[in-house]
Amino acid sequence: VQLQASGGGLVQAGDSLRLSCAASGIIFSTYTMGWYRQAPGKQRELVAVISSGFSTNYADSAKGRFTISRDNAKNTVYLQMNSLKFEDTAVYYCKAWDRRSYWGQGTQVTVSS
């Protein structure tokens, strides 16, 4: 199983980024997919999740600014991040879970104030 996250980078406050996570080795359409982040010195936290039925949930910090989506034909989950803030700086990880869970490697998002 591989979850390949990409799309991170260095941006200014107010900018947008779209993260992607391409999955292989799983029946993607049956998995709940999520984005987590971990800032330096902090615990990893859930940012957004999308179920196999396309239901979504967001952390309060992400509501109204971030949108999670999935393309089952491409085995890919996305996180559109708008109006980025300095406090969004973190390593972002994707996760897939059904009866088992899998983590991808992280992608760094750095927002300069």
A tleap script that builds the chain and sets N, CA, C and O, in Angstrom:
source leaprc.protein.ff14SB
mol = sequence {
  NVAL GLN LEU GLN ALA SER GLY GLY GLY LEU
  VAL GLN ALA GLY ASP SER LEU ARG LEU SER
  CYS ALA ALA SER GLY ILE ILE PHE SER THR
  TYR THR MET GLY TRP TYR ARG GLN ALA PRO
  GLY LYS GLN ARG GLU LEU VAL ALA VAL ILE
  SER SER GLY PHE SER THR ASN TYR ALA ASP
  SER ALA LYS GLY ARG PHE THR ILE SER ARG
  ASP ASN ALA LYS ASN THR VAL TYR LEU GLN
  MET ASN SER LEU LYS PHE GLU ASP THR ALA
  VAL TYR TYR CYS LYS ALA TRP ASP ARG ARG
  SER TYR TRP GLY GLN GLY THR GLN VAL THR
  VAL SER CSER
}
set mol.1.N position { 0.852 -1.184 0.000 }
set mol.1.CA position { 0.000 0.000 0.000 }
set mol.1.C position { 0.892 1.239 0.000 }
set mol.1.O position { 1.855 1.334 0.761 }
set mol.2.N position { 0.552 2.173 -0.862 }
set mol.2.CA position { 1.283 3.442 -0.900 }
set mol.2.C position { 0.306 4.594 -0.960 }
set mol.2.O position { -0.671 4.570 -1.709 }
set mol.3.N position { 0.589 5.602 -0.154 }
set mol.3.CA position { -0.136 6.858 -0.206 }
set mol.3.C position { 0.895 7.942 -0.462 }
set mol.3.O position { 1.731 8.231 0.395 }
set mol.4.N position { 0.834 8.536 -1.633 }
set mol.4.CA position { 1.828 9.512 -2.054 }
set mol.4.C position { 1.231 10.905 -2.008 }
set mol.4.O position { 0.419 11.281 -2.854 }
set mol.5.N position { 1.648 11.667 -1.000 }
set mol.5.CA position { 1.150 13.033 -0.855 }
set mol.5.C position { 2.056 14.006 -1.591 }
set mol.5.O position { 3.271 13.824 -1.655 }
set mol.6.N position { 1.445 15.033 -2.141 }
set mol.6.CA position { 2.210 16.056 -2.851 }
set mol.6.C position { 1.437 17.374 -2.810 }
set mol.6.O position { 0.277 17.425 -2.401 }
set mol.7.N position { 2.115 18.436 -3.245 }
set mol.7.CA position { 1.441 19.720 -3.368 }
set mol.7.C position { 1.806 20.751 -2.319 }
set mol.7.O position { 1.372 21.900 -2.402 }
set mol.8.N position { 2.592 20.357 -1.340 }
set mol.8.CA position { 2.994 21.311 -0.324 }
set mol.8.C position { 3.967 22.334 -0.875 }
set mol.8.O position { 4.446 22.219 -2.004 }
set mol.9.N position { 4.246 23.325 -0.067 }
set mol.9.CA position { 5.188 24.340 -0.496 }
set mol.9.C position { 5.212 25.517 0.446 }
set mol.9.O position { 4.610 25.498 1.519 }
set mol.10.N position { 5.922 26.542 0.018 }
set mol.10.CA position { 6.046 27.786 0.778 }
set mol.10.C position { 5.162 28.830 0.121 }
set mol.10.O position { 5.333 29.150 -1.055 }
set mol.11.N position { 4.217 29.358 0.884 }
set mol.11.CA position { 3.296 30.359 0.365 }
set mol.11.C position { 3.172 31.495 1.373 }
set mol.11.O position { 3.629 31.393 2.511 }
set mol.12.N position { 2.553 32.561 0.933 }
set mol.12.CA position { 2.291 33.694 1.818 }
set mol.12.C position { 0.895 33.573 2.422 }
set mol.12.O position { 0.018 32.914 1.863 }
set mol.13.N position { 0.708 34.202 3.541 }
set mol.13.CA position { -0.612 34.234 4.163 }
set mol.13.C position { -1.637 34.772 3.160 }
set mol.13.O position { -1.396 35.764 2.473 }
set mol.14.N position { -2.776 34.098 3.096 }
set mol.14.CA position { -3.826 34.480 2.161 }
set mol.14.C position { -3.806 33.706 0.858 }
set mol.14.O position { -4.776 33.735 0.100 }
set mol.15.N position { -2.714 33.017 0.595 }
set mol.15.CA position { -2.591 32.225 -0.630 }
set mol.15.C position { -3.352 30.908 -0.506 }
set mol.15.O position { -3.909 30.579 0.541 }
set mol.16.N position { -3.353 30.175 -1.607 }
set mol.16.CA position { -4.020 28.873 -1.657 }
set mol.16.C position { -3.036 27.788 -2.071 }
set mol.16.O position { -2.038 28.050 -2.742 }
set mol.17.N position { -3.336 26.586 -1.662 }
set mol.17.CA position { -2.596 25.401 -2.087 }
set mol.17.C position { -3.577 24.258 -2.240 }
set mol.17.O position { -4.607 24.214 -1.567 }
set mol.18.N position { -3.251 23.329 -3.131 }
set mol.18.CA position { -4.024 22.104 -3.224 }
set mol.18.C position { -3.094 20.917 -3.017 }
set mol.18.O position { -2.144 20.705 -3.771 }
set mol.19.N position { -3.388 20.169 -1.999 }
set mol.19.CA position { -2.647 18.946 -1.729 }
set mol.19.C position { -3.340 17.777 -2.419 }
set mol.19.O position { -4.563 17.746 -2.559 }
set mol.20.N position { -2.532 16.828 -2.840 }
set mol.20.CA position { -3.042 15.596 -3.453 }
set mol.20.C position { -2.440 14.404 -2.740 }
set mol.20.O position { -1.318 14.466 -2.236 }
set mol.21.N position { -3.185 13.334 -2.703 }
set mol.21.CA position { -2.684 12.083 -2.145 }
set mol.21.C position { -3.166 10.957 -3.039 }
set mol.21.O position { -4.357 10.649 -3.089 }
set mol.22.N position { -2.230 10.353 -3.737 }
set mol.22.CA position { -2.552 9.258 -4.651 }
set mol.22.C position { -2.325 7.929 -3.948 }
set mol.22.O position { -1.262 7.687 -3.376 }
set mol.23.N position { -3.326 7.083 -4.000 }
set mol.23.CA position { -3.266 5.801 -3.306 }
set mol.23.C position { -3.097 4.649 -4.282 }
set mol.23.O position { -3.604 4.683 -5.404 }
set mol.24.N position { -2.384 3.642 -3.839 }
set mol.24.CA position { -2.263 2.410 -4.610 }
set mol.24.C position { -2.213 1.241 -3.637 }
set mol.24.O position { -1.784 1.381 -2.491 }
set mol.25.N position { -2.655 0.099 -4.112 }
set mol.25.CA position { -2.617 -1.098 -3.278 }
set mol.25.C position { -3.838 -1.304 -2.407 }
set mol.25.O position { -3.894 -2.255 -1.627 }
set mol.26.N position { -4.820 -0.417 -2.532 }
set mol.26.CA position { -6.071 -0.553 -1.792 }
set mol.26.C position { -7.238 -0.367 -2.757 }
set mol.26.O position { -7.085 0.199 -3.840 }
set mol.27.N position { -8.395 -0.851 -2.347 }
set mol.27.CA position { -9.611 -0.562 -3.114 }
set mol.27.C position { -10.075 0.811 -2.644 }
set mol.27.O position { -10.869 0.942 -1.713 }
set mol.28.N position { -9.556 1.816 -3.314 }
set mol.28.CA position { -9.658 3.203 -2.847 }
set mol.28.C position { -11.090 3.607 -2.532 }
set mol.28.O position { -11.347 4.268 -1.526 }
set mol.29.N position { -12.008 3.213 -3.379 }
set mol.29.CA position { -13.385 3.696 -3.243 }
set mol.29.C position { -14.052 3.237 -1.957 }
set mol.29.O position { -15.057 3.817 -1.545 }
set mol.30.N position { -13.518 2.216 -1.321 }
set mol.30.CA position { -14.129 1.699 -0.103 }
set mol.30.C position { -13.547 2.314 1.165 }
set mol.30.O position { -14.045 2.074 2.265 }
set mol.31.N position { -12.494 3.104 1.005 }
set mol.31.CA position { -11.784 3.653 2.155 }
set mol.31.C position { -12.231 5.066 2.486 }
set mol.31.O position { -12.488 5.885 1.604 }
set mol.32.N position { -12.317 5.326 3.778 }
set mol.32.CA position { -12.401 6.692 4.245 }
set mol.32.C position { -11.007 7.311 4.134 }
set mol.32.O position { -10.006 6.681 4.475 }
set mol.33.N position { -10.962 8.536 3.656 }
set mol.33.CA position { -9.685 9.214 3.472 }
set mol.33.C position { -9.657 10.484 4.312 }
set mol.33.O position { -10.667 11.170 4.464 }
set mol.34.N position { -8.498 10.776 4.846 }
set mol.34.CA position { -8.399 11.968 5.682 }
set mol.34.C position { -7.075 12.677 5.514 }
set mol.34.O position { -6.082 12.103 5.064 }
set mol.35.N position { -7.093 13.921 5.883 }
set mol.35.CA position { -5.876 14.725 5.957 }
set mol.35.C position { -5.640 15.110 7.413 }
set mol.35.O position { -6.550 15.572 8.103 }
set mol.36.N position { -4.430 14.916 7.860 }
set mol.36.CA position { -3.988 15.310 9.190 }
set mol.36.C position { -2.813 16.269 9.016 }
set mol.36.O position { -2.218 16.371 7.943 }
set mol.37.N position { -2.504 16.957 10.091 }
set mol.37.CA position { -1.311 17.797 10.068 }
set mol.37.C position { -0.629 17.777 11.416 }
set mol.37.O position { -1.246 17.532 12.453 }
set mol.38.N position { 0.659 18.042 11.368 }
set mol.38.CA position { 1.440 18.089 12.594 }
set mol.38.C position { 2.406 19.253 12.512 }
set mol.38.O position { 3.302 19.290 11.668 }
set mol.39.N position { 2.200 20.200 13.406 }
set mol.39.CA position { 3.090 21.349 13.500 }
set mol.39.C position { 4.220 21.007 14.467 }
set mol.39.O position { 4.070 20.117 15.304 }
set mol.40.N position { 5.340 21.700 14.360 }
set mol.40.CA position { 6.470 21.427 15.259 }
set mol.40.C position { 6.056 21.528 16.717 }
set mol.40.O position { 5.448 22.513 17.134 }
set mol.41.N position { 6.388 20.510 17.482 }
set mol.41.CA position { 6.095 20.516 18.905 }
set mol.41.C position { 4.655 20.243 19.269 }
set mol.41.O position { 4.279 20.325 20.438 }
set mol.42.N position { 3.844 19.917 18.274 }
set mol.42.CA position { 2.429 19.662 18.534 }
set mol.42.C position { 2.047 18.252 18.102 }
set mol.42.O position { 2.764 17.600 17.343 }
set mol.43.N position { 0.909 17.802 18.600 }
set mol.43.CA position { 0.414 16.489 18.210 }
set mol.43.C position { -0.214 16.558 16.827 }
set mol.43.O position { -0.674 17.606 16.375 }
set mol.44.N position { -0.216 15.417 16.180 }
set mol.44.CA position { -0.886 15.323 14.891 }
set mol.44.C position { -2.387 15.499 15.100 }
set mol.44.O position { -2.960 14.937 16.033 }
set mol.45.N position { -3.017 16.280 14.229 }
set mol.45.CA position { -4.439 16.555 14.381 }
set mol.45.C position { -5.174 16.339 13.070 }
set mol.45.O position { -4.616 16.511 11.986 }
set mol.46.N position { -6.418 15.963 13.192 }
set mol.46.CA position { -7.255 15.761 12.018 }
set mol.46.C position { -7.637 17.106 11.422 }
set mol.46.O position { -8.022 18.032 12.137 }
set mol.47.N position { -7.526 17.201 10.112 }
set mol.47.CA position { -7.920 18.421 9.416 }
set mol.47.C position { -9.272 18.228 8.718 }
set mol.47.O position { -10.191 19.031 8.879 }
set mol.48.N position { -9.368 17.148 7.942 }
set mol.48.CA position { -10.595 16.901 7.184 }
set mol.48.C position { -10.678 15.425 6.833 }
set mol.48.O position { -9.663 14.738 6.723 }
set mol.49.N position { -11.892 14.954 6.663 }
set mol.49.CA position { -12.101 13.558 6.338 }
set mol.49.C position { -13.238 13.454 5.332 }
set mol.49.O position { -14.188 14.235 5.364 }
set mol.50.N position { -13.126 12.479 4.441 }
set mol.50.CA position { -14.189 12.209 3.475 }
set mol.50.C position { -14.417 10.710 3.450 }
set mol.50.O position { -13.479 9.927 3.298 }
set mol.51.N position { -15.657 10.326 3.598 }
set mol.51.CA position { -15.990 8.902 3.650 }
set mol.51.C position { -16.091 8.316 2.246 }
set mol.51.O position { -16.012 9.028 1.244 }
set mol.52.N position { -16.264 7.016 2.206 }
set mol.52.CA position { -16.458 6.354 0.921 }
set mol.52.C position { -17.751 6.819 0.258 }
set mol.52.O position { -17.904 6.726 -0.960 }
set mol.53.N position { -18.668 7.313 1.061 }
set mol.53.CA position { -19.923 7.840 0.539 }
set mol.53.C position { -19.896 9.337 0.288 }
set mol.53.O position { -20.929 9.952 0.020 }
set mol.54.N position { -18.707 9.916 0.376 }
set mol.54.CA position { -18.475 11.334 0.082 }
set mol.54.C position { -18.976 12.285 1.166 }
set mol.54.O position { -19.075 13.488 0.929 }
set mol.55.N position { -19.290 11.770 2.338 }
set mol.55.CA position { -19.583 12.654 3.461 }
set mol.55.C position { -18.285 13.264 3.961 }
set mol.55.O position { -17.244 12.608 3.975 }
set mol.56.N position { -18.355 14.522 4.370 }
set mol.56.CA position { -17.142 15.216 4.802 }
set mol.56.C position { -17.303 15.786 6.204 }
set mol.56.O position { -18.404 16.111 6.649 }
set mol.57.N position { -16.170 15.896 6.879 }
set mol.57.CA position { -16.111 16.565 8.169 }
set mol.57.C position { -14.806 17.326 8.254 }
set mol.57.O position { -13.790 16.923 7.688 }
set mol.58.N position { -14.857 18.433 8.974 }
set mol.58.CA position { -13.692 19.302 9.070 }
set mol.58.C position { -13.418 19.691 10.516 }
set mol.58.O position { -14.328 19.801 11.339 }
set mol.59.N position { -12.152 19.894 10.795 }
set mol.59.CA position { -11.783 20.527 12.045 }
set mol.59.C position { -12.288 21.965 12.009 }
set mol.59.O position { -12.432 22.558 10.940 }
set mol.60.N position { -12.555 22.512 13.185 }
set mol.60.CA position { -13.061 23.887 13.229 }
set mol.60.C position { -12.093 24.847 12.531 }
set mol.60.O position { -12.519 25.813 11.897 }
set mol.61.N position { -10.817 24.580 12.650 }
set mol.61.CA position { -9.810 25.466 12.061 }
set mol.61.C position { -9.844 25.434 10.533 }
set mol.61.O position { -9.340 26.349 9.881 }
set mol.62.N position { -10.432 24.393 9.969 }
set mol.62.CA position { -10.455 24.231 8.518 }
set mol.62.C position { -11.790 24.637 7.892 }
set mol.62.O position { -11.865 24.886 6.689 }
set mol.63.N position { -12.813 24.700 8.689 }
set mol.63.CA position { -14.147 24.994 8.153 }
set mol.63.C position { -14.175 26.346 7.463 }
set mol.63.O position { -13.697 27.348 7.994 }
set mol.64.N position { -14.748 26.348 6.265 }
set mol.64.CA position { -14.879 27.580 5.508 }
set mol.64.C position { -13.672 27.947 4.686 }
set mol.64.O position { -13.749 28.827 3.829 }
set mol.65.N position { -12.540 27.278 4.933 }
set mol.65.CA position { -11.328 27.599 4.176 }
set mol.65.C position { -10.795 26.413 3.381 }
set mol.65.O position { -10.236 26.579 2.297 }
set mol.66.N position { -10.975 25.222 3.930 }
set mol.66.CA position { -10.432 24.015 3.298 }
set mol.66.C position { -11.581 23.167 2.742 }
set mol.66.O position { -12.682 23.142 3.292 }
set mol.67.N position { -11.293 22.481 1.645 }
set mol.67.CA position { -12.263 21.565 1.062 }
set mol.67.C position { -11.568 20.248 0.722 }
set mol.67.O position { -10.568 20.219 0.004 }
set mol.68.N position { -12.116 19.176 1.249 }
set mol.68.CA position { -11.591 17.856 0.915 }
set mol.68.C position { -12.480 17.257 -0.167 }
set mol.68.O position { -13.701 17.414 -0.151 }
set mol.69.N position { -11.844 16.571 -1.100 }
set mol.69.CA position { -12.598 15.918 -2.165 }
set mol.69.C position { -11.843 14.659 -2.582 }
set mol.69.O position { -10.682 14.463 -2.222 }
set mol.70.N position { -12.519 13.822 -3.337 }
set mol.70.CA position { -11.884 12.598 -3.799 }
set mol.70.C position { -12.311 12.295 -5.216 }
set mol.70.O position { -13.420 12.617 -5.645 }
set mol.71.N position { -11.399 11.667 -5.928 }
set mol.71.CA position { -11.664 11.202 -7.285 }
set mol.71.C position { -11.360 9.712 -7.297 }
set mol.71.O position { -10.201 9.304 -7.375 }
set mol.72.N position { -12.396 8.918 -7.219 }
set mol.72.CA position { -12.189 7.475 -7.143 }
set mol.72.C position { -11.607 6.908 -8.435 }
set mol.72.O position { -10.934 5.878 -8.413 }
set mol.73.N position { -11.857 7.564 -9.540 }
set mol.73.CA position { -11.282 7.098 -10.809 }
set mol.73.C position { -9.771 7.262 -10.831 }
set mol.73.O position { -9.066 6.530 -11.527 }
set mol.74.N position { -9.281 8.226 -10.066 }
set mol.74.CA position { -7.837 8.494 -10.017 }
set mol.74.C position { -7.206 8.006 -8.716 }
set mol.74.O position { -6.006 8.176 -8.503 }
set mol.75.N position { -8.015 7.399 -7.844 }
set mol.75.CA position { -7.516 6.930 -6.543 }
set mol.75.C position { -6.799 8.042 -5.785 }
set mol.75.O position { -5.739 7.828 -5.195 }
set mol.76.N position { -7.387 9.215 -5.812 }
set mol.76.CA position { -6.725 10.380 -5.260 }
set mol.76.C position { -7.689 11.182 -4.386 }
set mol.76.O position { -8.863 11.354 -4.715 }
set mol.77.N position { -7.162 11.661 -3.276 }
set mol.77.CA position { -7.895 12.572 -2.411 }
set mol.77.C position { -7.167 13.910 -2.431 }
set mol.77.O position { -5.940 13.972 -2.505 }
set mol.78.N position { -7.948 14.969 -2.364 }
set mol.78.CA position { -7.410 16.321 -2.451 }
set mol.78.C position { -7.771 17.124 -1.208 }
set mol.78.O position { -8.754 16.841 -0.523 }
set mol.79.N position { -6.958 18.121 -0.940 }
set mol.79.CA position { -7.286 19.101 0.079 }
set mol.79.C position { -7.003 20.475 -0.508 }
set mol.79.O position { -5.849 20.876 -0.662 }
set mol.80.N position { -8.063 21.180 -0.829 }
set mol.80.CA position { -7.944 22.551 -1.312 }
set mol.80.C position { -7.900 23.468 -0.100 }
set mol.80.O position { -8.827 23.485 0.710 }
set mol.81.N position { -6.848 24.209 0.016 }
set mol.81.CA position { -6.657 25.089 1.168 }
set mol.81.C position { -6.612 26.532 0.678 }
set mol.81.O position { -5.718 26.912 -0.079 }
set mol.82.N position { -7.565 27.317 1.107 }
set mol.82.CA position { -7.642 28.724 0.740 }
set mol.82.C position { -7.417 29.595 1.973 }
set mol.82.O position { -7.524 29.131 3.108 }
set mol.83.N position { -7.109 30.847 1.729 }
set mol.83.CA position { -6.920 31.812 2.820 }
set mol.83.C position { -5.987 31.259 3.885 }
set mol.83.O position { -6.298 31.282 5.076 }
set mol.84.N position { -4.856 30.770 3.446 }
set mol.84.CA position { -3.919 30.130 4.372 }
set mol.84.C position { -3.402 31.123 5.400 }
set mol.84.O position { -3.191 32.301 5.111 }
set mol.85.N position { -3.206 30.612 6.609 }
set mol.85.CA position { -2.714 31.403 7.715 }
set mol.85.C position { -1.374 30.850 8.193 }
set mol.85.O position { -1.026 29.703 7.912 }
set mol.86.N position { -0.648 31.660 8.898 }
set mol.86.CA position { 0.636 31.224 9.427 }
set mol.86.C position { 0.465 29.952 10.255 }
set mol.86.O position { 1.302 29.050 10.209 }
set mol.87.N position { -0.625 29.893 11.007 }
set mol.87.CA position { -0.834 28.746 11.891 }
set mol.87.C position { -1.217 27.471 11.145 }
set mol.87.O position { -1.368 26.419 11.766 }
set mol.88.N position { -1.375 27.546 9.831 }
set mol.88.CA position { -1.580 26.337 9.032 }
set mol.88.C position { -0.261 25.646 8.694 }
set mol.88.O position { -0.252 24.555 8.124 }
set mol.89.N position { 0.835 26.280 9.045 }
set mol.89.CA position { 2.144 25.692 8.795 }
set mol.89.C position { 2.274 24.370 9.528 }
set mol.89.O position { 2.100 24.306 10.745 }
set mol.90.N position { 2.579 23.317 8.788 }
set mol.90.CA position { 2.669 21.982 9.357 }
set mol.90.C position { 3.074 21.009 8.265 }
set mol.90.O position { 3.100 21.348 7.081 }
set mol.91.N position { 3.388 19.802 8.685 }
set mol.91.CA position { 3.500 18.695 7.742 }
set mol.91.C position { 2.120 18.071 7.634 }
set mol.91.O position { 1.505 17.727 8.643 }
set mol.92.N position { 1.645 17.927 6.432 }
set mol.92.CA position { 0.313 17.382 6.179 }
set mol.92.C position { 0.440 15.929 5.710 }
set mol.92.O position { 1.238 15.606 4.830 }
set mol.93.N position { -0.363 15.078 6.320 }
set mol.93.CA position { -0.335 13.646 6.033 }
set mol.93.C position { -1.717 13.194 5.560 }
set mol.93.O position { -2.739 13.689 6.033 }
set mol.94.N position { -1.731 12.270 4.643 }
set mol.94.CA position { -2.998 11.647 4.297 }
set mol.94.C position { -3.078 10.274 4.958 }
set mol.94.O position { -2.065 9.634 5.239 }
set mol.95.N position { -4.286 9.856 5.190 }
set mol.95.CA position { -4.543 8.586 5.846 }
set mol.95.C position { -5.713 7.919 5.159 }
set mol.95.O position { -6.679 8.569 4.759 }
set mol.96.N position { -5.606 6.612 5.031 }
set mol.96.CA position { -6.694 5.800 4.493 }
set mol.96.C position { -7.087 4.786 5.544 }
set mol.96.O position { -6.231 4.127 6.133 }
set mol.97.N position { -8.374 4.661 5.778 }
set mol.97.CA position { -8.773 3.619 6.723 }
set mol.97.C position { -10.100 2.988 6.359 }
set mol.97.O position { -11.038 3.621 5.875 }
set mol.98.N position { -10.108 1.695 6.625 }
set mol.98.CA position { -11.287 0.874 6.492 }
set mol.98.C position { -11.193 -0.074 7.678 }
set mol.98.O position { -11.358 0.364 8.817 }
set mol.99.N position { -10.935 -1.346 7.452 }
set mol.99.CA position { -10.638 -2.225 8.583 }
set mol.99.C position { -9.182 -2.077 9.001 }
set mol.99.O position { -8.819 -2.374 10.139 }
set mol.100.N position { -8.365 -1.624 8.086 }
set mol.100.CA position { -6.980 -1.284 8.379 }
set mol.100.C position { -6.767 0.187 8.050 }
set mol.100.O position { -7.551 0.809 7.333 }
set mol.101.N position { -5.696 0.714 8.591 }
set mol.101.CA position { -5.377 2.105 8.289 }
set mol.101.C position { -3.957 2.205 7.763 }
set mol.101.O position { -3.077 1.418 8.113 }
set mol.102.N position { -3.772 3.194 6.918 }
set mol.102.CA position { -2.473 3.422 6.291 }
set mol.102.C position { -2.196 4.915 6.259 }
set mol.102.O position { -3.090 5.736 6.057 }
set mol.103.N position { -0.930 5.235 6.465 }
set mol.103.CA position { -0.496 6.623 6.415 }
set mol.103.C position { 0.397 6.853 5.212 }
set mol.103.O position { 1.156 5.976 4.800 }
set mol.104.N position { 0.291 8.035 4.665 }
set mol.104.CA position { 1.228 8.452 3.640 }
set mol.104.C position { 2.372 9.219 4.262 }
set mol.104.O position { 2.349 9.544 5.449 }
set mol.105.N position { 3.373 9.504 3.448 }
set mol.105.CA position { 4.438 10.360 3.937 }
set mol.105.C position { 3.910 11.792 3.953 }
set mol.105.O position { 2.921 12.082 3.279 }
set mol.106.N position { 4.508 12.643 4.661 }
set mol.106.CA position { 3.996 13.996 4.784 }
set mol.106.C position { 4.457 14.906 3.670 }
set mol.106.O position { 5.423 14.621 2.961 }
set mol.107.N position { 3.744 16.005 3.533 }
set mol.107.CA position { 4.165 17.073 2.633 }
set mol.107.C position { 4.142 18.375 3.433 }
set mol.107.O position { 3.165 18.687 4.113 }
set mol.108.N position { 5.219 19.112 3.338 }
set mol.108.CA position { 5.385 20.311 4.159 }
set mol.108.C position { 4.624 21.483 3.571 }
set mol.108.O position { 4.737 21.786 2.383 }
set mol.109.N position { 3.855 22.131 4.415 }
set mol.109.CA position { 3.196 23.378 4.051 }
set mol.109.C position { 3.727 24.459 4.982 }
set mol.109.O position { 3.610 24.349 6.203 }
set mol.110.N position { 4.303 25.491 4.410 }
set mol.110.CA position { 4.834 26.595 5.183 }
set mol.110.C position { 4.172 27.885 4.722 }
set mol.110.O position { 4.229 28.248 3.547 }
set mol.111.N position { 3.550 28.563 5.661 }
set mol.111.CA position { 2.857 29.811 5.351 }
set mol.111.C position { 3.597 30.942 6.036 }
set mol.111.O position { 3.714 30.972 7.261 }
set mol.112.N position { 4.087 31.857 5.249 }
set mol.112.CA position { 4.797 32.995 5.815 }
set mol.112.C position { 3.803 34.113 6.099 }
set mol.112.O position { 2.869 34.355 5.334 }
set mol.113.N position { 4.028 34.774 7.202 }
set mol.113.CA position { 3.091 35.837 7.606 }
set mol.113.C position { 3.497 37.173 7.017 }
set mol.113.O position { 2.827 38.179 7.250 }
savepdb mol mol.pdb
quit
